[in-house]
């Protein structure tokens, strides 16, 4: 190999490294946005100042990074594969109890690793008594992060048992 061939190979190699570097920077800054992990559950809150434990429905959102994210709204959806095909999904916005001092308030900023919990009291005619199938949290990027459907089904079963016990 002569010097000109080595120079061309090195130039092509450095051009490839520069293209990969630019591609990664664009992906990291434009495409890769923070991810929220959302869970929905029935939880007990206990403290020595409470006469008895508080039962609440809890929507929990944790920021898994890679950057800061702002949680903006809670969403409900009634969806299935057939409803997606026929475009008959139902959507709703869920307003949580802003007066509850234990609940996080929306909108809220979450740094990497931070968590927000939104609490709801058990209600006989609450949103779980309707035909919703998913619950999620929307972020400042316009994406909705849904809790696993299994969480929603388990919370619905537990809520129905608790309401039957109280009535």
Secondary structure, 3 states (H helix, E strand, C coil): CCHHHHHHHHHHHHHHHHHHHHHHHHHHHHHCCCCEEEEEEEEEECCCCCCCCEEEEEEEEEECCCCCEEEEEEEEEECCHHHHHCCCCEEEEECCCCCCCCCCCCCEEECCCCEEEEEECCCCCCHHHCCCCEEEEEECCCCEEECCHHHHHHHHHHHHHHHHHHC
